[in-house]
Amino acid sequence: MKVDYLIIGQGLAGSLLVHELQKAGKSCFVLDDPKQIKASEVAAGVVNPVVFRRLTKSWLIDELYPQLLETYAELEKRFGVKLFYPLQIKKIFGKGEVEFWQKKWAENDLQTYLEAKPDKQKHPFIEADFGMGIVAQSGRIDLKQLVEKTRPHLKEKQLIRFEKFNFETLKLNKTQVCYQDICAEKVLFCEGHAVSENPFFERLRFRHTKGEVLRIKTENYDSNFILNKAMFLMPEGQQLYRLGATYDWDDHSLETTSQARQELQEKLAAVFTDQYQVVDQQAGIRPTTHDRRPVIGLHPEHPQVGIFNGLGSKGAMLGPYFARQFAAFLCGKIKQLHPEVTISRYFNNDKDS
């Protein structure tokens, strides 16, 4: 089989890149390891346009936000499912934080994303003596649904195979790559945390982080916003909520832990009084780079080998914009990738690929 691109991995990164390349008229074949637990199947998919700690705009959000709206709308139409759920985030204020919020709202050009006035309404089961700050342009992306709906679309056309990639089977020459019976112009690795085993990208400085989340069912609490206070409590309907998330830079296992469960429940208990049941606990590994920027581009020594990785905890926001940019780069529509994401920052050369 001859295709334009062989894509390794069908999590969020791989699914979005396939979408953009197919839109550009390119043919893709996907290899996906069925045993790999993908971060996108565990992640809550929160869209938060601000950095709460400093109260600044999230990196590139003015460019990212319009693109994520466009891309997820395209995918919703393509698959006939809802993926983007607009939801306000309400951040519980501590003492003195209202003034800080209003000061930064004016200083940091946050009027598009934040409301200046706090929500001082009393909400059942929420302890918020100083009110809550409101993030307006926010929500959640159903990443699990996105990945799961992409899969049968590829299966129908026999464009996906479920197996672990074997590097010894890959053959490179100047004009193409071949793997088993598939030949392509390029192979593009979208393998998430499995990049740690990729011999082409040993120089990349990944700092993977394990994250755990709980799914809880409340007895009475019923809200249509994401609650935030050192954790998030995100509604999924029918009084089910995602409670997250932990960050662990040392444990890279995919086992859930009692420590993470306790940490999340203690944070929730500090501001939340309703009774609830824990119905599920999940763990995933976020593919995070040392500088918290994606890593994208073509290998400087093997230009037929590419990477789209490192979307990290903001993947739901970063993915659509950079999938489109990488597709445009591969198709020759643009000459350079964004300087903060290009793979060349890990190599001693001046190439932008």
ABEGO torsion letter per residue (X at the ends): XBBABBBBEBBAAAAAAAAAAAAAGBBBBBBBBAABBBAAAABAGBBBABBAAAGBBBBGAAAAAAAAAAAAAAAAAAAGBBABBBBBBBBBBBBGAAAAAAAAAAAAGAAAABBABBBABBBBGBBBAAEBBBBABBEBBBAAAAAAAAAAAAAAAGABBBBBBBAAABBBBAABBBBEABBBABBBBBAEAAAAABAAAAABBBBBBBBBBBBBBBAABBBABBBBBGBBBBBAEGGBBBBOBBBBAABABABBBAAAAAAAAAAAAAABABBBBBABBBBBBBBBBAAGBBBBEBBAABAABBBBBGAEAAAAAAAAAAAAAAAAAAAGABABBBAAABAAAABBBABAX
